[in-house]
């Protein structure tokens, strides 16, 4: 079983143009900034919006073919969606909510209720069947929405920011439960999210969508090691620099130069990734082992527990991460001058 999409959708000045392939048994996370086209893509897959050009196929069946005048409406697609706000019917019990999709497909009432009860048991809510949504916690509502989607045995399960409506304390527990439930689903799973933690916990592969185009696809670990855009670098918390390699020297697009330890790379356009933890900060120009030293200005301080991310302006705009004790010792405040350094071995340089 597979999902194959090659198509375009135009909305005013925005255009979504994607080539997408996902196999059954794997969870793929779709990451992207606001306005990247994530919701538009979900609407195309769910049948809420038709393609302007191209073809959508699921398990060998054509669901949308702009040139062949084929369009299967949402209710006839073997697709289920778990929305961000869950969209449970407030006047129905948890049991009747789960049974609703089955009843809409023509399943007799008694059979639909038996199947729904089985799914509530599988998601740990067997005793909650008579409760209405307003009598359930956010995590319980999320599990009812998931059970409702899975009860119809869809070929494709779409999860639209499924954890966004939960508080931080609940999200970790539900994320763990959701991974367990998804692992037992044999169909195709597409998770739409902006949170890399969700992608890390739930997905086998990550697809990055930016400005209506897929810019990267790999595991989260691979994307973290080799981000291809500033958005991805900021998302995974690393610095991404662009420049040209000339005889072992990285000449950045802004003109600054860095020395790397990469051997065997040909001269030409490259990307360099630097972990914020690899950048050291100093009150005075350092001497010794660092081969790369530059002056900078503190633009912003962002504290995370006992660590502080320091955004630097200057010839090399980057973010360093140091201890709160180091910030106090250096007396750093926005606007202060500072020296930054990084070892050549800490530059991960790859062809652009």
BELUR-V320496 format. One record per pair of residues at least 6 apart in sequence whose C-alpha atoms are under 8 Angstrom apart, sorted by the first residue. I is the first residue (numbers start at 1). J is the second residue. Records with the same first field share a line. If there is no record, write none. Layout:
I: J  J
This chain:
1: 23  24  58  59  60  155  187  188
2: 21  22  23  24  58  59  60  188
3: 20  21  22  23  56  57  58  59  188
4: 19  20  21  22  56  57  58
5: 18  19  20  21  54  55  56  57
6: 17  18  19  20  54  55  56
7: 17  18  19  51  52  53  54  55  56
8: 15  16  17  18  51  52  53  54
9: 15  16  17  50  51  52  53
10: 16  52
14: 211  212
15: 211  212
16: 37  40  41  211  212  213
17: 212  213
18: 212  213  214
19: 214
22: 28  188
23: 188
24: 186  187  188  189
25: 183  185  186  187  188  189
26: 187  188  189  203  204  205
27: 182  188  189  190  191  202  203  204  205
28: 189  190  191  203  204  205  206  207
29: 190  191  192  193  199  202  203  204  205  206  207
30: 38  190  191  192  193  206  207  208  209
31: 38  192  193  194  195  196  206  207  208  209
32: 38  193  194  208  209  210
33: 194  209  210  231
35: 211
36: 209  210  211  212  213
37: 209  210  211  212
38: 192  209
40: 49
42: 158  160
43: 49
44: 50  51
45: 56
46: 74  77  79  80  81
47: 72  73  74  77
48: 73  74
50: 64  66  71
51: 64  65  66
52: 66
53: 65  66  67
54: 64  65  66  67
55: 62  63  64  65  66
56: 62  63  64  65
57: 63  64
58: 155
59: 155
62: 70
63: 70  71  72  77
64: 70  71  72
65: 71
78: 153  154  155  156
79: 154  155  156  157  158
80: 149  150  152  154  156  157  158
81: 149  157  158  159  160
82: 145  146  149  157  158  159  160  162
83: 159  160  161  162
84: 159  160  161  162  163  164  165
85: 162  165
86: 141  142  145  162
87: 145
88: 97  133  141  145
89: 97  133
90: 132  133  134
91: 132
92: 132  133
93: 129  130  131  132  133
94: 128  129  130  131  132  133  144
95: 113  116  117  120  129  130
96: 113  116  129
97: 144  145  148
98: 116  119  120  144  145  147  148  149  151
99: 112  113  115  116  148  151
100: 112  148
101: 148  149  151  152
102: 112  151  152
103: 109  112
115: 151
116: 147  148  151
117: 126  129
118: 126
119: 147  151
120: 126  128  129  144  147
123: 143  144  147  181
125: 140
133: 141
138: 165  166
139: 166  170  171  174
142: 162  163
149: 157
150: 157  185
154: 187
155: 187  188
156: 187  188  189  190
157: 187  188  189  190
158: 189  190  191  192
159: 189  190  191  192
160: 191  192  193
161: 191  192  193  194
162: 193
163: 171  174  175
175: 198  201  202
176: 201
178: 202
179: 201  202
182: 189
191: 199  203
193: 199
196: 235  236
199: 206  220
200: 220
204: 219
205: 217  218  219  220
206: 217  218  219  220
207: 214  215  216  217  218
208: 214  215  216  217  232
209: 215  216
215: 228
216: 223  228
217: 223
223: 232
224: 232  233  236  238
225: 273
226: 273  350
227: 233  240  273
228: 271
229: 240
230: 240
233: 239  240
237: 275  276
238: 273  274  275  276  319
239: 273  274  275  276  318  319
240: 271  272  273  274
241: 252  271  272  273
242: 252  253  269  270  271  272
243: 250  251  252  253  269  270  271  272
244: 250  251  252  253  267  268  269  270
245: 251  266  267  268  269  270
246: 267  268
247: 267
248: 259  260  261  262  263  267
249: 257  258  259  260
250: 257  258  259  260
251: 257  258
252: 258
254: 315  316
255: 315
256: 315  316
258: 292  344
259: 291  292  344
260: 344  345  346  347  348  349
261: 344  345  347
262: 345  348  349
265: 350  351
268: 351
269: 351  352
270: 349  350  351  352
271: 349  350  351  352
272: 347  348  349  350
273: 347  348  349
274: 346  347  348
275: 320  346
276: 309  318  319  320  321
277: 320  321  322
278: 320  321  342  343  346
279: 319  320  321  340  341  342
280: 320  322  340  341  342
281: 320  322  338  339  340  341
282: 330  338  339  340
283: 330  337  338  339
284: 338  339
285: 293  339
286: 293  339  341
289: 343
290: 341  342  343  344
291: 341  342  343  344
292: 341  342  343  344
293: 339  340  341  342
294: 315  316  339  340  341
295: 314  315  337  338  339  340
296: 312  313  314  315  316  337  338  339  340
297: 312  313  314  334  335  336  337  338
298: 310  311  312  313  332  333  334  335  336  337  338
299: 310  311  312  313  334  335
300: 310  311  312  333  334
301: 308  309  310  311  333  334
302: 308  309  310
303: 309  324
306: 323  324  325
307: 321  322  323  324
308: 321  322  323  324  327
309: 319  320  321  322
310: 319  320  321  322
311: 317  318  319  320
312: 318  319  320
